[in-house]
């Protein structure tokens, strides 16, 4: 099988197909996601065999895994070895895709969609309220804009880092778009932040009284606690990983809600697809912040 080797310059190499052990599925991958976490690991030089989201078909199971998994088209998260034509997955971290769901749409939702849904829901009941979404053109951000709209937000504004992303975010349903360098005059009941850093301070300033900031980025940032007190503002962190481990029932409810919103046409994932031979371009599109929606890598499965 082909697998991406990340030592040095990332490139496809031949590797042995893995064999599923106890509690494992072997999935022939169709699509995998290329994400900011991978770019950060590459910058730090500590990438070995990274994981991420994938969509594919179960072709083998471990000795203690029900055979009913065989042949199912699934999507979910793999903690390592996802950039390969075959990957090992834990049944608890994948789920069967609805038959009518396109593979790329499924890939966009199995992680990025769950992050977006969880972040929006962490802001409380959004119906009739206003929301600002940072990183609004990203894989999770563009879905958060649509989910907030679908859940009844009165006004949704996206924040972006480049002018060429404004039209895309408006197309996703945002009532307005602001740049990271623009003055943020408007105040919001909820802000969902996928950037971190200096934007955290700006986001707190842009909260309305009793507003809530939901932070889901690994980008860092700090807040002067006094800035929260006078107007009873709050900050909530969101982690899809922790929620998956501790409250799988909540994850399942989010997943069901996403499939329904997709079927009803209330959300439409956007993506840019690259072949495995164009991995460098896929990585560069994220590193240079040019991506609109999810970046998808197609893995052409071989028979060996």
C-alpha positions in Angstrom: 0.0 0.0 0.0 1.0 3.6 -0.3 1.6 5.7 2.8 2.8 9.2 3.4 6.2 9.3 5.0 6.7 12.5 7.1 10.4 12.2 7.9 11.9 15.0 5.8 9.7 16.2 3.0 6.3 14.4 3.1 6.0 11.9 0.2 4.2 8.7 -0.7 6.2 5.5 -0.1 5.3 1.8 -0.2 4.6 0.2 3.2 3.1 -3.0 4.5 -0.6 -3.1 5.0 -1.4 -3.3 8.7 -3.3 -6.2 10.3 -6.1 -5.4 12.7 -5.5 -6.5 16.3 -8.1 -6.8 19.1 -10.5 -3.9 19.1 -9.5 -2.6 15.7 -10.9 -2.2 12.3 -8.9 -2.1 9.1 -10.3 0.7 6.9 -9.4 1.2 3.2 -9.3 4.9 3.2 -11.0 7.0 0.5 -10.4 10.5 1.8 -8.4 11.9 4.7 -8.4 15.5 6.0 -5.4 17.8 6.0 -5.6 20.0 9.0 -3.9 22.9 10.8 -2.6 20.5 13.5 -0.6 18.6 10.9 0.9 21.9 9.7 1.9 22.9 13.2 3.6 19.5 13.8 5.5 19.8 10.5 6.7 23.3 11.6 7.9 21.9 14.9 9.6 18.9 13.2 7.9 16.3 15.4 5.7 14.5 12.9 6.0 10.7 12.9 2.8 9.0 11.9 0.0 11.5 12.4 -3.7 10.9 12.8 -6.7 12.8 11.6 -10.2 12.3 10.2 -10.9 9.8 7.4 -13.7 8.2 5.4 -13.4 4.7 4.0 -14.6 1.1 3.9 -14.0 -1.5 6.6 -12.2 -4.4 4.9 -11.1 -6.5 8.0 -11.6 -6.6 11.7 -9.7 -7.7 14.8 -10.6 -11.1 16.4 -13.0 -9.6 18.9 -14.8 -7.1 16.7 -18.2 -8.1 15.3 -18.1 -9.1 11.6 -21.1 -6.8 11.0 -18.5 -4.0 10.5 -17.2 -5.6 7.3 -18.1 -3.6 4.2 -19.5 -0.6 6.1 -18.5 2.8 4.8 -17.4 4.7 7.9 -16.0 8.1 8.9 -14.2 9.2 12.0 -10.9 9.9 13.7 -7.7 7.8 13.7 -5.0 8.8 16.2 -2.1 7.6 14.1 -1.3 6.3 10.6 -4.3 7.9 8.9 -2.2 9.1 5.8 -2.2 5.7 4.2 -4.4 3.7 1.8 -5.2 1.4 4.8 -5.6 2.6 8.4 -6.4 1.0 11.7 -9.4 2.5 13.6 -11.1 1.9 16.9 -14.9 1.2 16.5 -15.7 3.7 19.2 -14.2 6.5 17.2 -15.9 5.9 13.8 -19.5 5.6 12.7 -21.3 4.4 9.6 -22.0 7.1 7.1 -25.6 7.5 5.8 -25.9 5.8 2.4 -26.8 9.1 0.7 -23.9 11.1 2.1 -21.1 12.1 -0.3 -17.7 11.0 1.0 -16.3 14.5 1.0 -19.3 15.9 2.9 -19.0 13.0 5.4 -15.3 13.8 5.9 -16.0 17.5 6.5 -18.5 16.6 9.2 -17.0 13.6 11.1 -14.6 15.9 12.9 -14.8 19.5 11.7 -18.6 19.4 11.8 -18.5 17.9 15.3 -16.1 20.6 16.5 -18.4 23.3 14.9 -21.5 21.9 16.5 -19.9 21.4 19.9 -18.5 24.9 19.9 -21.8 26.5 18.8 -23.7 24.5 21.4 -21.2 25.4 24.1 -22.4 29.0 23.6 -25.8 28.1 24.9 -29.2 28.6 23.2 -28.2 30.7 20.2 -31.8 31.3 19.0 -32.5 35.0 18.6 -29.0 35.9 19.6 -25.9 37.2 17.8 -22.7 35.3 17.1 -19.3 36.1 15.8 -17.3 33.2 14.3 -13.5 33.6 13.9 -11.6 31.5 11.3 -14.9 31.7 9.5 -13.5 30.3 6.2 -11.9 27.3 7.9 -13.0 23.7 7.9 -14.8 24.1 11.2 -15.5 27.8 11.0 -17.6 27.8 7.8 -19.7 25.0 9.3 -20.1 27.0 12.6 -21.5 29.9 10.6 -24.1 27.6 8.9 -25.0 25.7 12.1 -25.6 29.0 14.0 -27.9 30.1 11.3 -29.7 26.8 11.3 -30.2 26.9 15.0 -31.9 30.2 14.8 -29.2 32.8 15.5 -30.6 36.3 14.8 -27.3 37.6 13.3 -24.1 35.7 12.4 -20.9 37.5 11.5 -17.7 35.9 10.3 -14.2 37.1 11.0 -11.4 36.3 8.5 -7.8 37.1 8.0 -7.9 37.9 4.2 -10.2 39.9 2.0 -10.4 37.2 -0.6 -12.4 35.0 2.0 -15.2 37.5 2.5 -17.4 36.4 -0.4 -17.0 32.7 0.6 -18.1 33.4 4.2 -21.1 35.4 3.0 -22.0 32.5 0.7 -22.0 30.3 3.8 -24.7 32.4 5.2 -23.0 35.1 7.3 -24.9 38.4 7.6 -21.6 40.3 7.7 -17.8 39.7 7.6 -15.0 41.6 9.4 -11.3 41.3 9.1 -8.9 40.6 11.9 -7.3 44.0 11.5 -10.7 45.8 11.2 -12.3 47.6 14.1 -14.8 45.3 15.7 -17.5 47.9 16.5 -20.4 45.4 16.9 -20.9 43.5 20.1 -22.0 39.8 20.2 -23.8 37.5 22.6 -21.6 34.6 21.7 -18.2 34.5 20.0 -16.8 31.2 18.7 -13.0 31.5 18.4 -10.9 29.1 16.3 -7.8 31.3 16.2 -6.6 32.2 19.6 -3.6 34.5 20.3 -4.2 38.2 20.2 -7.8 37.6 18.9 -8.8 36.3 22.4 -8.4 39.8 23.9 -10.3 41.4 21.0 -13.1 38.8 21.3 -13.6 39.5 25.0 -13.8 43.2 24.2 -16.4 42.4 21.5 -18.7 40.5 23.8 -22.0 42.0 24.9 -22.9 42.1 28.6 -23.3 38.5 29.8 -21.8 37.3 26.6 -19.8 34.1 26.2 -16.6 33.4 24.4 -16.1 29.7 23.3 -12.5 28.9 22.6 -11.6 25.8 20.7 -8.2 26.7 19.2 -4.8 25.5 20.2 -3.4 29.0 19.3 -3.0 30.2 22.8 -3.9 33.6 24.1 -4.4 35.2 27.5 -7.1 37.4 29.1 -7.1 40.0 31.9 -9.7 38.5 34.3 -10.8 42.0 35.2 -12.1 42.5 31.6 -14.8 39.8 32.4 -16.1 41.1 35.7 -18.0 44.4 35.0 -20.3 42.9 32.4 -20.4 39.3 33.6 -18.7 37.9 30.6 -17.6 34.3 30.5 -15.1 32.1 28.6 -15.7 28.4 27.9 -13.2 26.0 26.4 -14.3 23.2 24.0 -12.4 20.0 23.2 -13.8 17.4 20.9 -11.3 14.9 22.1 -12.3 15.1 25.8 -16.0 15.1 24.9 -15.5 12.0 22.7 -13.8 10.2 25.6 -16.1 11.2 28.4 -19.5 11.8 26.8 -19.9 9.7 23.7 -23.6 10.0 23.9 -23.3 13.8 23.4 -21.1 13.1 20.4 -23.6 10.8 19.0 -26.4 13.3 19.4 -24.3 16.0 17.6 -23.5 13.5 14.8 -27.2 12.7 14.3 -28.0 16.4 14.3 -25.4 17.1 11.6 -26.7 14.3 9.4 -30.2 15.8 9.7 -29.1 19.3 8.9 -27.2 18.0 5.9 -30.2 16.0 4.6 -32.5 19.0 5.1 -30.1 21.3 3.1 -29.5 23.5 6.2 -25.7 23.1 6.0 -23.5 22.5 3.0 -19.8 21.6 3.7 -17.3 23.1 1.3 -14.0 21.5 0.5 -11.0 21.6 -1.8 -9.7 18.1 -2.9 -6.2 17.1 -3.7 -4.8 13.8 -4.9 -2.2 12.2 -2.6 0.5 13.2 -5.1 -0.3 16.8 -4.4 0.0 16.6 -0.6 2.6 19.5 -0.7 0.0 21.8 -2.3 -2.7 20.7 0.3 -0.3 21.5 3.2 0.7 24.8 1.6 -2.9 25.9 1.2 -3.4 25.7 4.9 0.0 27.0 5.9 -0.6 30.1 3.7 -4.1 30.4 5.0 -5.6 30.1 1.5 -8.0 27.2 2.2 -11.7 27.7 2.0 -13.5 25.0 4.0 -12.0 21.6 4.5 -8.9 20.4 2.7 -9.3 16.9 1.5 -6.7 14.4 0.4 -7.9 11.5 -1.8 -6.1 8.2 -1.2 -6.3 5.9 -4.2 -6.3 2.4 -2.6 -4.1 -0.3 -4.1 -4.6 -4.0 -3.7 -1.3 -4.7 -1.9 
